[in-house]
Amino acid sequence: MLIFNISKQARYLLQNPLNSFHFARTMGIIVKSLKYSKHGEPAEVMEIVEEQLQQPKEKEVLVKILAAPINPADINTIQGKYPVKPKFPAVGGNECVAEVIVLGQKVSKLTSGQHVIPFATGLGTWRTHAIFAEEQLMPVPSTIGLAEAATLTVNPCTAYRMLKDFVDLQAGDCVIQNGANSAVGQAVHQLCRAWDVKSVGIVRDRPDIEALKKYLKSLGATEVLTEEEIRTSTLFKEKHLPRPCLALNCVGGKSATEVTRHLADKGVMVTYGGMSREPVIASTAALIFNDISFKGFWMTRWTKENFDSPERVKMLAELCEMIQQRKFVGPVHEMVPLQKFKDALSAALDFKGFTGKKFILDMQN
């Protein structure tokens, strides 16, 4: 009688020995999650919580999370400064790369052993294992590096959409951006090179500035200038490069104002961040005589509005192909063991100098 009552699950496991094997192994696993029950400074409110693993339901999959980055938006969400407000207790993190371990009985589009990334937002990825619905995940080639896969859905997609959606860029056009060594900035340089677009990056001065310039140029930057250098540069005035028709701003304040001075007539500035915590200020002349436009971009909104659109699928597929062809690499990063999450969170909060380094939690160490 007991066998009869569980026959449906038993038949499924017998027909899928890999699932049976993995599930038998994972029944004893204690999942470690980085959770918080109130808003505050991440290193103070986040803690490792251990929970017993559960069995995935019919259209769910159990995954082992391999790596999960720390993004500025993750920090702001924990602080309560981000528009997205999770329900408490909440698991931190929005991106990851994971390996499929166990399939629910009615899962049809994923297989055990596949690498997957979140197709939905707000899943809570700072944990060693998780159970997600099949439609919340997207398979990616296992040949893609962990850093590239784990950071695929936010920064590269942000760069891709800003370059595609605001100005009809043509080969030979020019784009200018501040915060050019940020993860998004690094992605912009690489996409511009792939699409034959000139890319000018603005960064803060620092002791290793020449090494940074060399690295950004290796990614595809046409020219890299410091905040001080751009104020006196004749790069566009003397027509060494065409005036930029698109500017990307993640800093705000004086940096954004300075960038607008170099925009071509009818140019567009897209703001996607505010690292200086200062407002974007435009000169009256730029608005009247140059007809410059100012736009904003939020990747989370775009994703929600285009969740299962062909354009989104195409974008992710194109980025994966570029990574496989080694035309696109992940951001400068540091892998940090889960147990040292407080160090990683504190380092991620240190925006001084805009280092551009991405901290990625190694969820299996």
VONUDO-684650 format. One record per residue (C-alpha): residue number from 1; residue in one letter; x, y, z. Coordinates in Angstrom, 1 decimal. Each point is the difference from the previous one (the first is absolute). Example, Ala and Ser with C-alpha at 12.3 -4.5 7.8 and 13.67 -1.06 7.14 Angstrom:
BEGIN
pos:code:u:v:w
1:a:12.3:-4.5:7.8;
2:s:1.4:3.4:-0.7;
! end
This chain:
BEGIN
pos:code:u:v:w
1:m:0.0:0.0:0.0;
2:l:2.8:2.4:0.8;
3:i:1.6:-0.7:-3.4;
4:f:-3.3:0.7:-1.7;
5:n:-0.4:3.3:1.8;
6:i:3.4:1.3:-1.2;
7:s:0.1:-1.8:-3.3;
8:k:-0.3:3.2:-2.2;
9:q:3.1:1.5:1.6;
10:a:1.8:-3.3:0.1;
11:r:-0.6:-0.7:-3.7;
12:y:1.3:3.4:-0.9;
13:l:3.2:-0.4:2.0;
14:l:0.6:-3.5:-1.4;
15:q:-0.5:1.3:-3.5;
16:n:2.5:2.8:0.8;
17:p:2.8:-1.6:1.9;
18:l:2.1:3.2:0.0;
19:n:-2.8:1.9:1.8;
20:s:-0.3:-2.9:2.4;
21:f:3.7:0.0:0.7;
22:h:0.2:3.7:0.5;
23:f:-3.1:0.3:2.1;
24:a:1.1:-2.8:2.3;
25:r:3.3:1.9:0.5;
26:t:-1.6:3.4:0.6;
27:m:-2.6:-1.2:2.5;
28:g:2.7:0.5:2.7;
29:i:1.2:3.4:-1.2;
30:i:-0.5:3.0:2.1;
31:v:-0.5:3.1:-2.2;
32:k:1.9:3.1:1.1;
33:s:-1.7:3.3:-0.9;
34:l:1.0:3.6:0.5;
35:k:-3.2:1.5:1.5;
36:y:-1.1:3.2:1.6;
37:s:-3.2:0.9:1.9;
38:k:0.3:3.7:0.0;
39:h:1.6:2.8:-2.1;
40:g:3.3:1.3:1.0;
41:e:3.7:-0.2:-0.8;
42:p:0.7:-3.4:-1.7;
43:a:2.9:-1.1:2.3;
44:e:-2.2:0.7:3.0;
45:v:-3.4:-1.5:-1.0;
46:m:1.1:-2.9:-2.2;
47:e:0.5:-3.4:1.6;
48:i:0.6:-3.6:-1.1;
49:v:-3.2:-2.0:0.6;
50:e:0.0:-3.8:-0.3;
51:e:-3.1:-1.9:-1.2;
52:q:-0.9:-3.5:-1.0;
53:l:-0.2:-0.7:-3.7;
54:q:-3.5:-0.8:-1.4;
55:q:-1.1:-2.0:-3.0;
56:p:-0.8:2.0:-3.1;
57:k:-3.7:-0.1:-1.2;
58:e:-1.2:-1.1:-3.4;
59:k:1.2:3.1:-2.0;
60:e:2.9:0.9:2.3;
61:v:3.7:-0.7:-0.1;
62:l:2.5:-0.3:2.7;
63:v:3.2:1.8:-0.8;
64:k:3.5:0.3:1.6;
65:i:1.0:3.6:-0.2;
66:l:3.6:0.3:-1.1;
67:a:0.7:3.7:0.1;
68:a:-2.0:3.2:0.7;
69:p:1.2:3.6:-0.4;
70:i:-0.5:3.0:2.3;
71:n:-1.5:2.9:-2.0;
72:p:-0.6:3.6:1.1;
73:a:-3.8:-0.7:-0.3;
74:d:0.3:-2.9:2.4;
75:i:1.6:2.3:2.6;
76:n:-2.6:2.6:-0.5;
77:t:-2.8:-2.6:0.3;
78:i:1.3:-1.1:3.3;
79:q:0.4:3.6:1.2;
80:g:-3.6:0.7:-1.0;
81:k:1.0:2.6:-2.5;
82:y:-1.1:-1.9:-3.1;
83:p:-3.5:0.0:-1.6;
84:v:-0.2:-3.8:0.4;
85:k:-1.1:-0.9:3.5;
86:p:0.2:-3.8:0.8;
87:k:-2.1:-1.7:2.6;
88:f:1.9:-0.9:3.2;
89:p:1.8:-2.2:0.7;
90:a:1.7:0.5:-3.4;
91:v:2.9:-1.7:-1.7;
92:g:2.5:2.5:-1.5;
93:g:1.2:0.0:-3.6;
94:n:-1.5:0.2:-3.4;
95:e:2.5:-1.7:-2.3;
96:c:1.7:-3.4:-0.1;
97:v:1.1:-3.0:-2.0;
98:a:-1.2:-3.3:1.3;
99:e:0.1:-3.7:-0.9;
100:v:-3.3:-1.9:-0.4;
101:i:0.0:-2.9:2.5;
102:v:-3.5:-1.4:0.2;
103:l:-3.0:0.4:-2.3;
104:g:-3.7:0.1:1.0;
105:q:-2.1:-2.6:-1.8;
106:k:-1.5:2.4:-2.6;
107:v:3.2:1.9:-0.8;
108:s:0.5:-0.2:-3.8;
109:k:2.5:2.7:-1.0;
110:l:2.9:-0.6:2.4;
111:t:2.2:-3.0:0.6;
112:s:2.2:-1.1:2.9;
113:g:3.5:1.4:-0.1;
114:q:-0.9:3.1:-2.1;
115:h:1.3:3.4:1.0;
116:v:-2.8:2.5:0.5;
117:i:-0.4:3.7:0.8;
118:p:-3.0:1.9:1.3;
119:f:-2.5:0.9:-2.7;
120:a:-2.2:1.8:2.6;
121:t:1.1:2.7:2.5;
122:g:-0.1:0.1:3.8;
123:l:0.5:-3.7:0.5;
124:g:2.5:0.3:2.9;
125:t:3.3:-1.6:-1.2;
126:w:2.3:0.3:2.9;
127:r:-0.4:-3.7:1.1;
128:t:1.7:-3.3:-0.6;
129:h:-3.1:-1.7:-1.4;
130:a:-3.5:1.1:-1.1;
131:i:-3.2:-1.3:-1.5;
132:f:-1.3:2.2:-2.8;
133:a:-2.8:-0.4:-2.5;
134:e:1.1:-1.2:-3.4;
135:e:-1.1:3.2:-1.8;
136:q:2.1:2.1:2.4;
137:l:3.2:-1.5:-1.4;
138:m:1.9:0.1:-3.3;
139:p:2.6:-2.5:-1.1;
140:v:3.5:1.3:-1.0;
141:p:2.9:-1.9:-1.5;
142:s:2.1:-1.6:2.7;
143:t:3.1:1.1:-2.0;
144:i:-0.7:3.5:1.1;
145:g:2.2:1.1:3.0;
146:l:-1.7:0.3:3.4;
147:a:0.7:3.7:0.2;
148:e:-1.4:0.7:-3.4;
149:a:-3.1:-2.1:0.6;
150:a:-0.7:1.3:3.5;
151:t:0.2:3.6:-1.1;
152:l:-1.9:-0.4:-3.3;
153:t:-3.5:1.3:0.7;
154:v:0.6:3.4:1.5;
155:n:3.1:1.9:-1.2;
156:p:0.5:-1.3:-3.5;
157:c:-3.7:0.2:-0.7;
158:t:-0.1:3.6:1.4;
159:a:2.9:0.9:-2.4;
160:y:-1.7:-1.8:-2.9;
161:r:-3.4:1.7:0.4;
162:m:1.4:3.5:0.5;
163:l:2.1:-0.3:-3.2;
164:k:-3.0:-1.4:-1.9;
165:d:-3.1:1.9:1.2;
166:f:0.7:3.7:0.2;
167:v:2.1:0.9:-3.1;
168:d:0.1:-1.8:-3.4;
169:l:3.8:-0.5:0.2;
170:q:1.8:-0.6:-3.3;
171:a:3.5:-1.2:-0.6;
172:g:2.5:2.8:0.6;
173:d:-2.3:1.8:2.5;
174:c:1.4:1.0:3.4;
175:v:-1.3:-0.7:3.5;
176:i:1.3:1.7:3.2;
177:q:-0.4:-1.3:3.6;
178:n:1.1:0.8:3.5;
179:g:0.7:-2.7:2.5;
180:a:1.6:-1.8:-2.9;
181:n:1.8:-2.5:2.1;
182:s:-3.3:-1.2:1.7;
183:a:-1.3:-3.5:-1.0;
184:v:-2.5:1.7:-2.3;
185:g:2.7:2.2:-1.4;
186:q:2.2:-2.9:-0.8;
187:a:-2.9:-1.7:-1.8;
188:v:-0.7:3.2:-2.0;
189:h:3.6:0.1:-1.3;
190:q:-0.2:-3.6:-1.2;
191:l:-3.4:0.4:-1.7;
192:c:1.2:3.2:-1.7;
193:r:3.0:-1.9:-1.4;
194:a:-2.2:-2.8:-1.2;
195:w:-2.4:2.4:-1.7;
196:d:2.8:2.3:-1.4;
197:v:-1.0:3.0:2.1;
198:k:2.5:2.4:1.5;
199:s:0.1:-0.1:3.8;
200:v:1.4:2.8:2.3;
201:g:0.2:-0.8:3.7;
202:i:0.3:2.5:2.9;
203:v:1.5:-1.3:3.3;
204:r:1.3:1.5:3.2;
205:d:3.7:0.6:0.3;
206:r:2.0:-2.5:2.1;
207:p:3.6:-1.2:0.5;
208:d:-0.4:-2.8:-2.5;
209:i:-1.8:2.1:-2.6;
210:e:2.2:-1.1:-2.9;
211:a:-0.5:-3.7:0.7;
212:l:-3.8:0.6:0.2;
213:k:0.0:1.9:-3.3;
214:k:1.9:-2.8:-1.6;
215:y:-2.4:-2.6:1.3;
216:l:-3.1:1.9:-1.1;
217:k:1.5:0.5:-3.5;
218:s:0.7:-3.8:-0.2;
219:l:-3.7:-0.4:0.5;
220:g:-0.9:2.3:-2.8;
221:a:0.2:3.6:1.3;
222:t:1.1:2.4:-2.8;
223:e:1.2:2.5:2.6;
224:v:0.0:0.3:3.8;
225:l:0.3:3.3:1.8;
226:t:-0.1:1.0:3.7;
227:e:-2.6:2.4:1.3;
228:e:2.7:2.7:-0.1;
229:e:1.1:-0.8:-3.5;
230:i:-3.4:0.1:-1.5;
231:r:-0.5:3.7:1.1;
232:t:2.8:1.2:-2.2;
233:s:-0.1:-2.7:-2.7;
234:t:-0.1:1.1:-3.7;
235:l:-0.7:-3.6:-1.1;
236:f:-3.3:1.0:-1.6;
237:k:0.6:3.6:-0.7;
238:e:3.0:-0.8:-2.2;
239:k:-2.0:-2.9:-1.6;
240:h:2.3:-2.8:1.1;
241:l:-3.3:-1.8:0.7;
242:p:-3.6:1.0:-0.9;
243:r:-2.0:1.6:2.7;
244:p:-1.9:-2.6:2.0;
245:c:-3.7:-0.5:-0.8;
246:l:-0.5:-2.0:3.1;
247:a:1.2:0.5:3.6;
248:l:-0.4:-2.5:2.8;
249:n:0.0:1.3:3.6;
250:c:0.4:-2.0:3.2;
251:v:1.6:2.8:2.1;
252:g:-2.1:3.1:-0.2;
253:g:1.1:3.4:1.4;
254:k:2.8:1.9:-1.7;
255:s:1.1:-3.0:-1.9;
256:a:-3.3:-0.3:-1.8;
257:t:0.0:3.8:-0.7;
258:e:3.5:-0.2:-1.5;
259:v:-1.0:-2.9:-2.3;
260:t:-3.0:1.9:-1.4;
261:r:2.4:2.7:-1.3;
262:h:1.4:-2.5:-2.5;
263:l:-3.3:-1.4:-1.3;
264:a:-0.9:0.6:-3.6;
265:d:-3.1:2.0:-0.9;
266:k:-3.1:-2.0:0.8;
267:g:2.2:-2.3:2.1;
268:v:-1.6:-2.2:2.7;
269:m:1.3:-0.5:3.6;
270:v:-1.3:-3.2:1.7;
271:t:0.4:-0.1:3.8;
272:y:0.0:-3.4:1.6;
273:g:1.7:0.7:3.3;
274:g:1.1:2.7:2.4;
275:m:3.2:-1.0:1.7;
276:s:0.8:3.6:1.0;
277:r:-3.4:0.3:1.6;
278:e:-0.3:3.4:-1.7;
279:p:-2.7:1.0:-2.5;
280:v:0.4:0.3:-3.7;
281:i:0.3:3.6:-1.0;
282:a:-0.2:1.2:-3.6;
283:s:1.0:3.4:-1.2;
284:t:-2.8:2.2:-1.6;
285:a:2.1:0.4:-3.2;
286:a:0.3:-3.8:-0.4;
287:l:-3.8:-0.3:0.1;
288:i:-0.8:2.9:-2.2;
289:f:2.7:0.2:-2.5;
290:n:1.1:-3.6:-0.2;
291:d:-3.4:-1.6:0.6;
292:i:1.4:-2.6:2.3;
293:s:-2.3:-2.6:1.5;
294:f:0.2:-1.7:3.3;
295:k:-1.4:-3.5:0.7;
296:g:0.2:-2.5:2.7;
297:f:0.4:-3.8:-0.1;
298:w:-0.8:-2.7:2.6;
299:m:0.7:-3.5:-1.0;
300:t:-2.5:-1.5:2.4;
301:r:-2.9:1.9:-1.6;
302:w:1.2:-1.0:-3.5;
303:t:0.1:-3.7:1.0;
304:k:-3.4:0.1:1.5;
305:e:-1.5:1.6:-3.1;
306:n:1.8:-2.3:-2.3;
307:f:0.2:-3.2:2.1;
308:d:-0.6:-2.6:-2.7;
309:s:0.4:2.2:-3.1;
310:p:1.9:-1.2:-3.0;
311:e:2.3:3.0:0.4;
312:r:1.1:-1.0:3.4;
313:v:0.7:-3.6:-1.0;
314:k:1.9:1.3:-3.0;
315:m:2.1:2.3:2.2;
316:l:1.0:-2.7:2.5;
317:a:0.8:-2.5:-2.8;
318:e:2.1:2.6:-1.8;
319:l:1.9:0.8:3.2;
320:c:0.6:-3.7:0.7;
321:e:1.3:-0.4:-3.6;
322:m:2.4:2.9:0.5;
323:i:1.3:-1.5:3.2;
324:q:0.6:-3.4:-1.7;
325:q:1.8:1.7:-2.8;
326:r:2.1:1.9:2.5;
327:k:-1.2:3.3:-1.3;
328:f:-1.4:0.8:3.5;
329:v:1.6:-0.6:3.4;
330:g:-1.4:0.4:3.5;
331:p:0.8:3.0:2.1;
332:v:3.1:0.3:2.2;
333:h:-1.0:-2.0:3.0;
334:e:0.9:-1.8:3.2;
335:m:-1.4:-3.3:1.1;
336:v:-0.9:0.0:3.7;
337:p:-0.9:-3.1:2.1;
338:l:-3.5:0.2:1.5;
339:q:1.3:0.0:3.5;
340:k:1.8:3.3:-0.7;
341:f:-3.2:1.7:-1.2;
342:k:0.4:2.9:2.5;
343:d:3.4:0.9:-1.5;
344:a:-1.4:-0.1:-3.5;
345:l:-3.0:2.1:0.9;
346:s:2.1:2.6:1.7;
347:a:2.4:0.1:-2.9;
348:a:-2.9:0.4:-2.4;
349:l:-1.2:3.0:2.0;
350:d:3.3:1.7:-0.4;
351:f:-0.8:2.1:-3.1;
352:k:3.1:2.2:0.5;
353:g:1.9:0.2:-3.3;
354:f:-2.7:-2.0:-1.8;
355:t:2.4:-3.0:-0.2;
356:g:-2.3:-1.9:-2.4;
357:k:0.8:-3.3:1.6;
358:k:-2.9:-2.4:0.3;
359:f:-0.2:-2.2:3.2;
360:i:-1.5:-3.4:-0.7;
361:l:-1.0:-2.4:2.7;
362:d:1.4:-3.5:-0.5;
363:m:-3.1:-1.8:1.4;
364:q:1.6:-3.4:0.2;
365:n:3.0:1.0:2.1;
! end
